[in-house]
Amino acid sequence: MALHGYATDEDDDAHPRATDQDAMLRRLADLALLPASLVSPQERSVLDTMLASLAMRFEPAMRKRIAERLAPQADAPRELAMVLALDDIDIAMPLLSEGQTLKAGDLVHVTREGSPAHRMALAARKDLTSDIADALIEEGDAVLICRLLENRTSELSLRAVETLAGRSAAEPELLAPLLARPELTLRLAHRMFWWAPSPLRLEILTRFTAERRHIHNVLDEILGSDFVPDPALASALSVVRRPAPADKARLHTLLANASADGIGALAEGLARAARLRTETMFRILNDAGGEPLSVFAKAAGLNRKEFGDLIVAAVDLRKGALPGKGDLERMGELFDTISTDRADFALHCWDVGLANETLQAGFAGEA
């Protein structure tokens, strides 16, 4: 035993090997972490490989200190950094949140091999690259992905945004943070419109529609009245061409006979009058939220009374309850505030988007 703070021979026999080994490993770690000007790349590589294989022999507090020293060094021992990046999250955190040592491919590996806590740390990492974000999306749940989306310094690939737009139908918590991302395209925003709640639908119609005056002027100059595009081009141009007035006489007749003809006939007739696909019109009439009906009415040039008749006909034919006062006010406000050009733009975005979904589903079925 020790007397008055001095070690005895018994203590020396019990602990010298462990103490000497720890001291040796710490000295080697210090050597490996010296600046590149003080140790050759070859020696650093030798030490890196050796320390990576022995890293778990350090106490947790020592591993954490090493990770903290590794994090700001771009040329630090990389194998050792990888071992510590997959260590307990308290040890790995400096390397995951801000470490410069590990490359994007290394962090993708950590994403796939690490724990949920490792992935949460990476999701908040500054300047996260799109390949790491892709891996996090593949591995993560909605909580993780929301954290990634809220990280404004992260980059998302178009493939990732497309994947998340589809997932938002079943995971509605993704909708709001995804709508805030700069990578979200008009096409995907209008695809998400169909399952978004009313406040987010209004945001989509405000932020993801456009007045197309300049496009219209250019098209008027180059496309004469006798220009007849092929079907694929006509579909694409429908999103940018100047709105054509709907056949109001036909619309009046359709609304007057709606109850007798049924919702299928009404959808087909309205689609023909507004130059839409029947499937798009059927979806508009059956949408319980009411916003698509407001957009259609404005794009078709209906007045307030005609819009009211359309609401009554749609609700009656789908055998639903009439909208409440708040719903009617919301639909009326949208009808009053959205411009005809923006409404026409949204209408044809939906039409083209639904057509493309149907086409892709057909290809998938054939495969």
C-alpha positions in Angstrom: 0.0 0.0 0.0 1.1 3.6 -0.4 2.3 5.6 2.6 2.2 9.4 2.8 1.6 9.6 -1.0 4.6 7.5 -2.0 4.2 4.4 -4.1 5.3 1.1 -2.7 6.8 -1.9 -4.5 3.4 -3.5 -4.3 1.8 -0.7 -6.3 4.6 -0.8 -8.8 3.9 -4.5 -9.4 0.1 -3.9 -9.8 0.0 -1.0 -12.3 3.3 -0.3 -14.1 2.5 -2.0 -17.3 -0.9 -0.3 -17.7 0.5 3.1 -16.7 3.5 2.8 -19.1 1.3 1.6 -22.0 -1.1 4.5 -21.5 1.7 7.0 -21.4 3.2 5.4 -24.5 -0.1 5.6 -26.4 -0.6 9.2 -25.4 2.9 10.1 -26.6 2.2 8.4 -29.9 -1.1 10.2 -30.3 0.6 13.5 -29.6 3.1 12.7 -32.2 0.4 11.8 -34.8 -1.4 15.1 -34.1 1.6 17.3 -34.6 1.4 19.8 -37.6 2.4 18.4 -40.9 5.6 20.5 -40.9 6.9 18.6 -37.9 6.2 15.0 -38.8 6.5 13.4 -42.3 3.4 12.1 -44.1 4.9 8.6 -44.1 5.4 8.6 -40.3 1.9 10.1 -39.8 0.4 7.3 -41.9 2.2 4.6 -39.9 1.0 6.2 -36.6 -2.6 6.6 -38.0 -2.9 2.9 -38.9 -1.5 1.8 -35.5 -3.6 4.2 -33.4 -6.8 3.4 -35.2 -6.4 -0.3 -34.3 -5.7 0.6 -30.7 -8.1 3.5 -30.2 -10.5 1.6 -28.0 -7.7 1.0 -25.5 -7.8 4.7 -24.5 -10.2 5.8 -21.8 -13.4 7.5 -23.1 -12.2 10.9 -21.7 -8.9 10.5 -23.6 -10.8 9.5 -26.8 -12.9 12.6 -26.5 -9.9 14.8 -26.2 -8.3 13.2 -29.2 -11.5 13.7 -31.2 -11.6 17.4 -30.2 -8.0 17.8 -31.3 -8.6 16.0 -34.6 -11.8 17.9 -35.6 -10.2 21.2 -36.7 -7.3 19.6 -38.6 -7.9 19.0 -42.3 -4.8 16.8 -42.6 -5.2 14.9 -39.3 -4.9 11.1 -39.1 -8.0 9.9 -41.1 -8.3 6.3 -40.0 -8.1 7.3 -36.3 -10.7 10.0 -37.0 -13.1 7.4 -38.6 -12.8 5.1 -35.6 -13.7 7.9 -33.3 -16.5 9.2 -35.5 -18.2 5.9 -35.0 -17.5 5.9 -31.3 -20.1 6.9 -28.6 -21.9 10.1 -29.7 -20.3 12.2 -26.9 -16.9 11.2 -28.3 -17.8 11.4 -32.0 -19.7 14.7 -31.8 -16.8 17.1 -32.6 -15.9 15.1 -35.7 -19.5 14.9 -36.9 -20.6 18.4 -36.2 -17.6 20.3 -37.6 -14.7 17.9 -38.2 -12.5 18.8 -41.2 -10.6 15.5 -41.3 -13.2 13.2 -42.7 -14.3 13.5 -46.4 -17.9 13.3 -47.7 -17.6 9.6 -48.5 -16.4 8.9 -44.9 -19.4 10.7 -43.5 -21.7 8.7 -45.8 -20.2 5.6 -44.2 -20.9 7.0 -40.7 -24.4 7.7 -41.8 -25.0 4.1 -42.8 -23.0 2.4 -40.0 -23.6 4.8 -37.1 -26.5 5.1 -34.7 -29.5 7.4 -35.0 -27.7 9.9 -32.7 -24.8 10.0 -35.2 -27.2 10.7 -38.0 -29.0 13.5 -36.0 -25.6 15.1 -35.4 -24.7 14.9 -39.1 -28.1 16.4 -40.2 -27.2 19.6 -38.4 -23.6 19.8 -39.8 -22.8 23.1 -41.5 -22.4 23.0 -45.3 -23.6 19.4 -45.5 -23.1 18.1 -49.1 -25.8 16.5 -51.1 -24.3 13.0 -51.1 -24.4 12.9 -47.3 -27.9 14.4 -47.3 -29.0 11.6 -49.7 -27.7 9.0 -47.4 -29.4 10.6 -44.4 -32.7 10.6 -46.3 -32.3 6.9 -47.2 -31.6 6.0 -43.6 -33.7 8.5 -41.7 -37.2 8.9 -40.3 -39.3 12.1 -40.5 -37.7 13.6 -37.3 -34.2 13.3 -38.8 -35.3 14.6 -42.2 -37.0 17.6 -40.7 -33.7 18.5 -38.9 -31.9 18.1 -42.2 -34.4 20.3 -44.0 -34.2 23.0 -41.3 -30.4 23.1 -41.8 -30.2 26.0 -44.2 -26.6 25.3 -45.0 -27.2 21.8 -46.3 -27.5 20.9 -50.0 -30.2 18.7 -51.4 -30.0 16.9 -54.7 -33.0 17.0 -57.0 -33.4 13.3 -56.5 -33.6 13.8 -52.7 -36.2 16.6 -53.1 -38.3 14.4 -55.4 -38.1 11.5 -52.9 -39.2 13.8 -50.0 -42.0 15.3 -52.0 -43.5 11.9 -52.5 -42.9 10.9 -48.9 -44.7 14.0 -47.6 -48.0 12.4 -48.7 -47.6 9.9 -45.9 -45.4 12.0 -43.6 -47.1 15.4 -43.5 -44.6 16.8 -41.0 -42.2 17.1 -44.0 -44.5 19.5 -45.9 -43.7 22.8 -44.3 -39.9 22.4 -44.0 -39.8 21.1 -47.6 -41.8 24.0 -48.9 -39.2 26.3 -47.3 -36.3 24.7 -49.2 -34.8 26.7 -52.2 -34.3 23.4 -54.1 -38.1 22.7 -54.3 -39.4 23.1 -57.9 -42.7 24.4 -59.1 -43.6 21.0 -60.4 -43.0 19.3 -57.1 -44.7 22.0 -55.1 -47.9 21.6 -57.2 -47.7 17.9 -56.8 -47.6 18.3 -53.0 -50.6 20.7 -53.2 -53.0 17.8 -53.4 -52.2 16.5 -49.9 -51.2 19.7 -48.3 -53.5 21.4 -45.7 -55.3 24.6 -46.6 -52.6 27.1 -45.2 -49.9 25.4 -47.1 -52.0 25.2 -50.2 -52.4 28.9 -50.1 -48.6 29.3 -49.7 -48.1 27.1 -52.7 -50.5 29.2 -54.8 -48.8 32.4 -53.6 -45.1 31.4 -53.9 -45.2 28.8 -56.7 -47.3 30.5 -59.3 -46.2 33.2 -61.6 -47.5 36.0 -63.9 -46.3 35.0 -67.3 -46.6 38.3 -69.2 -43.0 38.2 -70.7 -43.4 34.5 -71.8 -46.8 35.4 -73.4 -45.3 38.3 -75.3 -42.5 36.1 -76.7 -44.9 33.3 -77.6 -47.2 35.7 -79.3 -44.3 36.9 -81.5 -43.2 33.4 -82.6 -46.5 31.4 -82.7 -49.1 32.3 -85.2 -52.8 31.4 -84.9 -52.3 28.6 -87.4 -49.5 26.9 -85.3 -50.6 23.4 -84.4 -48.1 21.7 -82.0 -47.9 17.9 -81.6 -49.7 16.5 -78.5 -46.5 16.4 -76.3 -45.5 19.9 -77.2 -49.1 21.2 -76.8 -49.1 19.7 -73.2 -45.9 21.4 -72.3 -46.9 24.7 -73.9 -50.2 24.7 -71.9 -48.3 25.8 -68.8 -46.9 28.9 -70.5 -49.4 29.9 -73.2 -51.7 32.8 -72.8 -55.0 31.7 -71.1 -57.8 31.1 -73.6 -61.3 32.1 -72.6 -63.5 29.2 -71.5 -66.7 28.5 -73.4 -69.1 30.2 -71.0 -72.2 29.1 -72.8 -71.2 25.5 -72.5 -70.3 26.0 -68.8 -73.7 27.4 -68.0 -75.4 24.5 -69.7 -73.3 22.0 -67.8 -74.0 23.6 -64.5 -77.7 23.8 -65.2 -77.9 20.0 -66.0 -75.3 18.8 -63.5 -77.7 16.9 -61.2 -79.2 15.0 -64.0 -76.0 14.1 -65.9 -73.8 13.1 -62.9 -70.3 14.0 -61.8 -68.7 12.0 -64.6 -70.5 14.0 -67.3 -69.9 17.3 -65.5 -66.2 16.5 -65.2 -65.9 15.6 -68.9 -67.8 18.7 -70.0 -65.9 21.1 -67.8 -62.6 19.6 -68.9 -63.5 20.1 -72.5 -64.7 23.7 -71.9 -61.5 24.6 -70.1 -59.1 22.5 -72.2 -58.1 20.1 -69.4 -57.9 16.4 -69.1 -61.0 14.8 -67.7 -59.0 13.1 -64.9 -57.8 16.5 -63.7 -61.2 18.0 -63.7 -62.6 15.0 -61.8 -59.9 15.4 -59.1 -60.8 19.1 -58.8 -64.5 18.4 -58.4 -63.8 15.7 -55.8 -61.3 17.7 -53.7 -62.9 18.3 -50.3 -60.7 21.3 -49.5 -62.2 23.5 -52.2 -59.1 25.4 -53.2 -58.9 23.7 -56.6 -62.4 24.6 -57.4 -61.6 28.3 -56.6 -58.6 28.1 -58.9 -60.6 26.5 -61.7 -63.4 29.0 -61.4 -61.0 32.0 -61.6 -59.1 30.5 -64.5 -62.3 29.7 -66.4 -63.5 33.3 -66.0 -66.5 32.6 -63.9 -68.2 35.3 -61.8 -69.1 35.0 -58.2 -72.6 33.7 -58.8 -71.3 31.1 -61.3 -68.6 30.1 -58.9 -71.3 29.5 -56.2 -73.3 27.4 -58.6 -70.2 25.3 -59.3 -69.6 24.7 -55.6 -73.2 23.6 -55.1 -73.1 21.3 -58.1 -69.8 19.7 -57.1 -70.9 19.1 -53.5 -74.2 17.7 -54.5 -72.7 15.3 -57.0 -70.1 13.9 -54.7 -72.8 13.6 -52.0 -70.9 15.6 -49.4 -72.0 18.2 -46.9 -72.0 21.8 -48.0 -68.9 23.7 -46.9 -69.2 25.6 -43.7 -69.1 29.4 -43.5 -65.4 29.5 -42.8 -64.7 27.2 -45.7 -66.8 29.3 -48.1 -65.1 32.5 -46.9 -61.7 30.9 -47.5 -62.6 29.7 -51.0 -64.1 33.0 -51.8 -61.1 34.9 -50.6 -58.8 32.8 -52.8 -61.1 33.3 -55.8 -61.0 37.1 -55.2 -57.2 37.4 -54.7 -55.6 35.0 -57.2 -55.2 36.5 -60.6 -56.6 34.8 -63.7 -53.1 34.2 -65.0 -51.8 32.6 -61.8 -54.9 30.5 -61.6 -54.5 29.3 -65.2 -50.8 28.6 -64.5 -51.7 26.4 -61.4 -54.5 24.7 -63.3 -52.2 23.6 -66.1 -49.4 22.7 -63.7 -51.8 20.2 -62.1 -53.0 19.0 -65.5 -49.6 18.3 -66.8 -48.4 16.9 -63.5 -51.2 14.4 -63.2 -50.8 13.4 -66.8 -47.1 12.7 -66.2 -47.9 10.7 -63.1 -50.3 8.6 -65.1 -47.8 8.0 -67.8 -45.1 7.0 -65.3 -47.5 4.6 -63.5 -48.2 3.0 -66.9 -44.5 2.6 -67.6 -44.0 1.0 -64.1 -46.9 -1.3 -64.8 -45.4 -2.5 -68.0 -42.0 -3.1 -66.4 
